[in-house]
Amino acid sequence: MESQVRGGTRWKRFAVVMVPSVAATACIGVALAQGALAASFSVSGQSFKVTADRLEGQGFEQYGAIDSGYSLDGQKAAHPVAVSAFNSAKITNMCQSVVTPNIPVLGSVSLTLKAGAKDPVEATNLYIDLDDLSADATFNNIDIGVAAKDAHKGPGMKGGSEQSNPYGFAQQADSATLTNVKQTAWATTAGTFKLSGLHMSVSTGTHECY
């Protein structure tokens, strides 16, 4: 079975249609032991934006969860997310950006990361917690409406202290291909994350990937 999805998705539509997210990382150096489950942690008060020309993922699962963390002023915060999980993924021409606002004297400061322009970014046991995505997507052998705990084509639910209902709605597919990807995410974890041709820059002002 092959299914194509076009356009964008927001949390209000999540229970009806979910689409997989592009691989991204909230910071450099996310490299847990290969084969390990993704770690659980409190998310920062900043989401980040990611674009990619193409993502090819093998062993895909997706389910709903809540990311707990903080606001930038230190208050407790919670974010509803769609967790997209892949056994492995390759991403072409990836850009990631995060903007820190209201820094004394400087104002806003942007951190931009680019990789995979020549050789694709590669990741294994990849989990991405997102709340907005637009892309053109193709799923192979997709199952929609699986109980989250019974999805088996990808790496499985994170486990640990993850806030998610194992009996809730999920979907899975043998593989997923996304092109022209734009997404906003709160967290990413991976077993391995190889960024070929990595370039990171910090600059004043607002400079986002999209």
N, C-alpha and C positions, 0 to 999 in steps of 0.2 A: 504494500500500500504506500502511495506517495501523496503527500499533502503539501500545498503551497499556501503561505500566508504572506500578505502584504500589508504595509501600514504600520501603525503604532498601537501600543497598549498602555493603559494606566490601571492603577489598582482597582478602581471601581468596576472595570471590565474583567478583572482577573479571574473571577469565578466562571466566566463564560468562555473566554479564549485566552490561552497563555502561549507565549512564544519564548524560545530560548535566548539567552543573552550572550553578548560577546565576552570573551575572556579579558579580564582586566585585573589589576592588583592595586590595592589601596596604598601600598608603599613598596619601595625596592627591597629585595631580599626576602620575599616570602618563598621559602624553600624548605618545607617539612620533609621528613624522610619519605622517599618514594614508596608508594603503596599505603601510606598512613591515611587515616581519615582526616578531614579538614578540622582544624581547631576551632573552638568557640571562644569568642572574646567580645568585650564591650566595644561597640562601634563609636567612632569619633562623631563630633557634631558637624561634620562636613561630608556631603556626598561628593562624588567625582564623576566627570563625564568621560566617555570613551567613544572613539570612532574606529572603524576598521573597514577596509575594502572587502574583506572576505573572512569568514570563519568556517572551518570544516571540523565538525565534532563527531566523535565516535562514542556510542553508548551514552545516550542522553536521557535524563530524567528531570522533572520539574514539579515543585510543590510549593505551597504557601507557608510562610513563617513570619515571626516577629523578631526583628533585630533590636536589642536593648542597648542603650549607650547613654551618651550625654549630648547636651547642646553646647555651643561654644562658650556659654557663660557658666558651664558646670552643672546645669540642671539635668535631672534624669529625663531620658527621652526614649520613645519606642517608635519603630518604623515598620509598617507592614511591607513585606517584600515577597517577590517570587524568587525562590532559590533554583537556579539552573545548575545542573551537575553533569559533567562529562567524564568518561573514562580517559579520554585524550582529546586534544584539540590543537589545531594549527590556525594561526591568525596572521593575515597579510596586512601590512601597512597599518599598524595600530598606533593610535594617539590617545593619551590619557592626560587629563588636566584637572587640577583642583585649585580653587581660589580661596585664599584666606583674607577676609575683609577686615577693615578697621584696625590696621596696624599703626601705632603711633608714628607720626612723621611720614611714613611711607604710603599709608592708605592701604589699598588692596595689593596683595602679592600673589602671583600665579606660578604654580609649579607645573611644568609640561614635560611629559615623557613620551618619546617616540621610539618605535622599534619595529622590526619585521618588514622594512621596505624592500630588502633584497631577499633574505631568507626568512621564512615565516617564524613568528613566535611559536613556541611549542610548550604545551602544558599537559600534565597528567593529574588524575584525581582532582579535577577542577570544580570548585563551587563558587558561584557568583550570586550575590544577593542584590537584586535590582528592583527599582520601582517605576522605571520608564524605559521603553525600548521601541525603536522603529527600525525595520529591516525588511528585505525580501527573503523569505525562508522556505526551504524545502525539507520535509521530514520523510524518512524512509521507514516503513513498517511501524507506523505510529499507533499507540494505544492511548485513548483519551478517557479519563474517568477512573483510572486505577487508584486503589487505596495507596496512599503514600508509602506505607511500610512494605507493600507487596511489589513495588516497582523494582525490577531486577536487571534492566538492560544497561543501567549506568552504575555509578559507584555506590548508590544507596543514600539514605538520609545521613546527615552529619553525625547525629547522635550527641553524646555529651550533654551539655546544658542547653541545647537548642530548643527554642520555644516553637514547637510545631505539632500539629495533631497527626499522628501516624495513620489515623483512619480517615483523614481528609482527602480532598481531591488532588490527584496527580496525573501526569501524563509521561509517557516514555516513548522512545524511538530507537531503532538501531543506529541511526545517524541523523545529523542535521547539518544543513549548509545554509549560511546566512551571508547576504551581500549588502553593501551600502548600509552598514550598521551604525546606529547612533543610540547611546544608552546612558542612563544615569544609575549609578549603583552606590551602595553603602559599604560593601565589603567583598573581598575575594580571598579565598584560600586555595592552596594547591599542594599536591605532593611534590611536583617539580614545576618550575616556571623558567623557561629558557628564553631570554630576550636577545635576539640576534640584532646587531647594529644599534644597540641602545644609545640614546642621547637624551639627557635630562637637562632642563634649563629652568632657572628661577628669574623672574622679572617683575618689575612693578607694574601695576595696572591689571586689568582683566583681560586675559588671553586664554580663551577656552578652545577646545578642539571643535566645538560647534556651538 
